[in-house]
Amino acid sequence: MKFAAIADVHGNCPALEAVLADIAALGINEVVNLGDHVSGPLEAARTADLLIERGFPSVRGDQDRILVELWQAGTSARSDFRQLEHKHFDWMASMPPTLAHRDEVFLCHASPRDDAAFWLDYVSIDGGVRTSPIDAIEAGAEGVDAQVILCGHTHIPRVVRLRDGRMIVNPGSVGLPGYDGHAPVPYVVEVGTPHACYAILEHTRAGWSATIRYVPYDNAAMAALARSRGMHAWASAIATGWVGPSLPRR
């Protein structure tokens, strides 16, 4: 078995198109999607239309859930919300928060029990983003029997092998390689490359393996669009892979 996993497209349709073209060029026919499909200042409707057309097995991310909640409440001034139509909200509302895929694979957005949790990584009290201890990661995987657990949300690509042999993979973000957050303390996630990111999972006689793959694309237009809508951290991350200056802060 061989398939691709994508996550956190965040309305970046050119990045999604580049990733899907790369997947097709590698001869991979199966793709799963871990959520946060359209939220943000980019091309929400265009991205949703492409994903609806492809019909990938998908779970709902926390930002998808928030958009559906806003729709159910009535209205919002958010640019992503205003781009979307009834069919797009219905599509997101129909997605489960978790999904079993082909018996051996479990899909979730952030963690098996919380669609907004940092799981493989955590935010420390000084605002640093660090790898979680193995005990904490394993506690989050309790009760999940699948040999492969896929999660997204943090946008940080990561492969973790649990002590019982199970593998957890975060495929990184297709569309947003950096962002700033404010809870529990202010923090910044910076992947350090503007390339679109996804994972390839393969099962052989030796067991499961994971490959993180980075795909260049024409990101200038999406950076400009984010900047034009006042999302300067997004613009910098999409342009450079860093939030703020184009080089890492010292």
C-alpha positions as CSV (number, residue, x, y, z in Angstrom):
1,M,0.0,0.0,0.0
2,K,1.3,3.5,-0.9
3,F,-0.6,6.7,-0.6
4,A,-0.1,10.5,0.1
5,A,-1.2,12.5,3.1
6,I,-1.9,16.2,2.8
7,A,-3.0,18.7,5.5
8,D,-3.5,22.4,6.3
9,V,-4.0,23.7,2.7
10,H,-5.5,26.9,4.2
11,G,-6.9,28.1,0.8
12,N,-3.6,28.1,-0.9
13,C,-4.8,26.6,-4.2
14,P,-1.5,27.0,-6.2
15,A,0.3,25.1,-3.5
16,L,-2.4,22.4,-3.5
17,E,-2.2,22.1,-7.3
18,A,1.6,21.7,-7.2
19,V,1.4,19.0,-4.6
20,L,-1.3,17.1,-6.4
21,A,0.8,17.3,-9.6
22,D,3.8,16.0,-7.8
23,I,1.8,13.1,-6.3
24,A,0.5,12.2,-9.8
25,A,4.0,12.4,-11.3
26,L,5.1,9.8,-8.7
27,G,2.3,7.5,-9.8
28,I,0.5,7.7,-6.5
29,N,-3.3,7.4,-6.9
30,E,-4.5,7.6,-3.3
31,V,-4.6,10.7,-1.1
32,V,-6.0,11.4,2.3
33,N,-6.6,14.9,3.7
34,L,-6.3,15.9,7.3
35,G,-8.3,19.2,7.4
36,D,-8.0,22.9,7.7
37,H,-8.8,23.1,4.0
38,V,-9.8,26.7,3.3
39,S,-9.4,29.0,6.2
40,G,-7.4,32.2,5.8
41,P,-7.1,35.2,3.4
42,L,-6.3,33.3,0.2
43,E,-8.6,31.4,-2.2
44,A,-11.1,29.6,-0.1
45,A,-13.8,28.8,-2.7
46,R,-11.3,27.8,-5.4
47,T,-9.6,25.4,-3.1
48,A,-12.8,24.0,-1.8
49,D,-14.0,23.4,-5.4
50,L,-10.8,21.5,-6.2
51,L,-11.0,19.3,-3.1
52,I,-14.7,18.6,-3.6
53,E,-13.9,17.5,-7.1
54,R,-11.2,15.1,-6.0
55,G,-13.2,13.6,-3.2
56,F,-10.3,12.5,-1.0
57,P,-11.1,10.8,2.3
58,S,-11.0,13.8,4.7
59,V,-11.4,14.9,8.3
60,R,-12.6,18.2,9.6
61,G,-10.0,20.6,11.0
62,D,-10.6,23.0,13.9
63,Q,-10.7,25.9,11.4
64,D,-13.2,24.0,9.2
65,R,-15.3,23.5,12.3
66,I,-15.1,27.2,13.2
67,L,-16.2,28.2,9.7
68,V,-19.2,25.8,9.9
69,E,-20.1,27.2,13.3
70,L,-20.0,30.7,11.9
71,W,-22.2,29.6,9.0
72,Q,-24.7,28.0,11.4
73,A,-24.7,31.2,13.5
74,G,-25.6,33.3,10.4
75,T,-22.7,35.4,9.1
76,S,-19.1,36.6,9.4
77,A,-17.0,39.4,8.0
78,R,-14.1,37.0,7.4
79,S,-12.8,37.0,3.9
80,D,-12.7,33.2,3.7
81,F,-16.3,33.0,4.9
82,R,-17.5,35.6,2.4
83,Q,-16.0,33.5,-0.5
84,L,-17.8,30.3,0.4
85,E,-21.1,29.1,-0.8
86,H,-23.7,26.8,0.8
87,K,-22.2,23.7,-0.9
88,H,-18.8,24.5,0.6
89,F,-20.2,24.7,4.1
90,D,-22.2,21.5,3.6
91,W,-19.0,19.8,2.5
92,M,-17.1,20.8,5.6
93,A,-20.0,20.0,7.9
94,S,-20.2,16.5,6.5
95,M,-16.7,15.5,7.4
96,P,-16.0,13.5,10.5
97,P,-13.4,14.6,13.1
98,T,-11.6,11.3,12.8
99,L,-11.6,8.5,10.2
100,A,-10.3,5.0,10.0
101,H,-8.7,4.4,6.6
102,R,-8.1,0.9,5.1
103,D,-8.0,-0.7,8.6
104,E,-4.3,0.2,9.4
105,V,-4.5,4.0,9.2
106,F,-6.2,6.5,11.5
107,L,-6.8,10.1,10.4
108,C,-7.3,13.1,12.7
109,H,-6.6,16.8,12.4
110,A,-4.6,17.6,15.6
111,S,-4.9,14.6,17.9
112,P,-7.4,11.7,18.2
113,R,-9.5,13.5,20.9
114,D,-8.9,17.2,20.3
115,D,-9.0,19.0,16.9
116,A,-7.0,22.0,18.2
117,A,-4.3,20.3,20.3
118,F,-0.5,20.5,19.8
119,W,0.4,16.8,20.1
120,L,3.8,15.9,18.6
121,D,5.0,19.4,19.6
122,Y,4.1,21.8,22.4
123,V,4.4,25.5,23.2
124,S,6.7,26.1,26.2
125,I,6.2,28.9,28.7
126,D,9.0,30.9,27.0
127,G,7.1,30.8,23.7
128,G,9.4,28.1,22.1
129,V,7.8,25.3,20.1
130,R,9.5,22.0,21.0
131,T,9.1,18.3,20.4
132,S,6.7,16.7,22.9
133,P,8.0,14.0,25.3
134,I,7.4,10.4,24.2
135,D,5.2,9.7,27.3
136,A,2.9,12.6,26.3
137,I,2.7,11.5,22.7
138,E,1.9,7.9,23.7
139,A,-0.8,9.1,26.1
140,G,-2.5,10.9,23.2
141,A,-2.4,7.7,21.1
142,E,-4.1,5.5,23.8
143,G,-7.0,3.5,22.4
144,V,-6.0,3.9,18.7
145,D,-5.3,0.5,17.3
146,A,-4.1,1.6,13.9
147,Q,-0.4,1.0,13.0
148,V,-0.2,4.5,11.4
149,I,-1.8,7.6,12.9
150,L,-1.9,10.8,10.8
151,C,-2.3,14.2,12.2
152,G,-1.8,17.8,11.2
153,H,-2.7,21.2,12.7
154,T,0.8,22.4,13.8
155,H,2.1,22.6,10.2
156,I,5.4,21.0,11.5
157,P,6.3,17.9,9.5
158,R,7.2,15.1,12.0
159,V,7.6,11.3,12.1
160,V,7.4,9.7,15.5
161,R,7.8,5.9,16.2
162,L,6.1,4.8,19.4
163,R,7.7,2.2,21.6
164,D,5.0,-0.3,20.6
165,G,5.9,0.1,16.9
166,R,3.1,2.4,15.8
167,M,4.0,5.4,13.7
168,I,2.6,8.9,13.9
169,V,3.1,11.2,11.0
170,N,2.4,14.9,10.6
171,P,2.8,15.7,6.9
172,G,3.3,19.4,7.4
173,S,1.3,22.1,5.7
174,V,0.5,22.3,2.0
175,G,-0.3,25.9,2.1
176,L,1.1,27.7,5.1
177,P,4.7,27.1,6.3
178,G,4.6,29.5,9.2
179,Y,2.3,31.5,11.5
180,D,2.1,33.2,14.8
181,G,-0.1,32.2,17.7
182,H,-1.2,33.6,21.1
183,A,-2.2,30.8,23.4
184,P,-1.1,29.7,25.9
185,V,1.6,32.3,25.3
186,P,2.7,34.2,22.2
187,Y,4.7,31.9,19.9
188,V,5.8,31.5,16.3
189,V,5.9,28.4,14.0
190,E,8.4,28.7,11.2
191,V,9.2,25.7,9.0
192,G,12.0,27.6,7.2
193,T,11.1,26.9,3.6
194,P,8.2,28.3,1.5
195,H,7.7,25.0,-0.3
196,A,4.4,23.1,-0.1
197,C,4.8,20.0,2.1
198,Y,3.1,16.6,2.2
199,A,3.9,13.0,3.2
200,I,4.1,9.7,1.4
201,L,3.2,6.6,3.4
202,E,4.2,3.1,2.2
203,H,3.7,-0.3,3.6
204,T,6.1,-3.0,2.5
205,R,7.1,-6.4,4.0
206,A,9.5,-4.5,6.3
207,G,6.7,-2.4,7.7
208,W,5.5,1.2,7.3
209,S,7.7,4.0,6.1
210,A,7.1,7.7,5.7
211,T,8.7,10.3,3.5
212,I,8.2,14.1,3.9
213,R,8.3,15.8,0.5
214,Y,8.7,19.5,-0.3
215,V,7.4,20.9,-3.5
216,P,8.3,24.4,-4.9
217,Y,5.5,26.4,-6.6
218,D,4.9,30.0,-7.7
219,N,4.2,31.4,-4.2
220,A,4.6,35.1,-5.0
221,A,0.9,35.7,-5.9
222,M,-0.4,34.0,-2.7
223,A,2.1,36.0,-0.6
224,A,0.9,39.2,-2.3
225,L,-2.8,38.3,-1.7
226,A,-2.2,37.7,2.0
227,R,-0.4,41.0,2.3
228,S,-3.2,42.8,0.4
229,R,-5.6,41.5,3.0
230,G,-3.6,42.6,6.0
231,M,-2.2,39.2,6.9
232,H,1.5,40.1,7.0
233,A,2.7,37.1,9.0
234,W,1.0,34.8,6.5
235,A,2.6,36.8,3.6
236,S,6.1,36.5,5.0
237,A,5.7,32.8,5.8
238,I,4.3,32.0,2.3
239,A,7.0,34.0,0.6
240,T,10.0,32.8,2.7
241,G,9.1,30.1,5.2
242,W,9.7,32.5,8.1
243,V,7.4,34.8,10.0
244,G,8.7,38.4,9.8
245,P,12.2,38.8,8.4
246,S,13.1,36.7,5.4
247,L,16.0,35.2,7.4
248,P,15.8,33.5,10.8
249,R,16.1,35.7,13.8
250,R,19.2,35.3,15.9
